[in-house]
Amino acid sequence: MTDAIKEAYLNIERAMYEFNTLLERQVGAMRESEASDPIKLERMTQGAKAMRDSSAIYLSYAKFVAYGMPDSEEMLEE
């Protein structure tokens, strides 16, 4: 694929990593807070996990497409 497509993929990968990191920090801050609502904490914890899992699936396929849909995983460039 083109360098522009690969770069766009890498930008998405970085953005999702940052987003998931910030969600995990928020969960941590909520856990440490005595004023935290347990229902909101549970929802945020589950939401952060869902985003992490979903983004891993999305990125796996996006990388596959960005690198030209190769025949095997070994053909994916790092």
Order of alpha helices (4+ residues) and beta strands (2+ residues): alpha-alpha
